[in-house]
């Protein structure tokens, strides 16, 4: 997640470009493989085009997906922008209603998933970041807590 700070505002920006590149590469590799190494009856060409087009559509959807978390310290507001393929959503919340929750789930010590959520008044939750690297997730949660000047709630459900 990219962090930008200027004039009392902090913006966290998440784009899914990596996934779109992966899906485009998978689509191209599937179609190229079917064209370069066909079987005598060319049955795999239809299957390759089917999967290739599906992966290309998934890449396009991932490319157009963006989330932004804008913190305005002067006005004490948090704005969350979500852009999908067709729909764009905008949420504005007062910072006094916002808290940060870090959760850990897992049954084995080496396979624990960590999540950072932005919670608003106990009503809504927005996923801020997730991953298996506990150090990175903890640093991200600490940085978000400092930027929001709000409390951190820790839920550890790992065994």
Phi, psi and omega in degrees: 000133182270137180245128179235132180232129176198139174050047177077007178243145176236130180236127173254128184236128178237121175239151185255045182293322180300317178294320181294322177296317178299316180292319177298318179296319177297319178296314181294318180297321180296313182290317179297319178300317181294325180282323185278329182233064182281155171274166183304323181265003174055037178292329185286346181295315178295319179293318179296318178294322178300309180288324179297316179292320178298317178293324178294320177295317177299321178296318179296317179296316179295325180294326182270005181264124182218143173229139178226138176241110183251124181251119177253104184289327182293317181268356181056049181233150172239126177245130178245123179246130177235125176241125175249193183302310184245325189260136172240131180241145179225129179234135177235129182227151174282140183296337179291341179267357189260141170221165181244132180238129174250125182238147176228128179234139176168153180257341179237151184297328183270357182231059180255127177266133181246139182227145171240122182244144168260120181251140182241109175055023181073001183262317186233150176228140178235125178291124179265313181200153177213160178166179180261346181277101185295327180294316180294318180293320178296318178296320179296317179295318179296318179295319179294319178299318179294320180291321180277340186055047182230163184286156175254128176251130183248124172242115179245105181253021179272149180244000000 
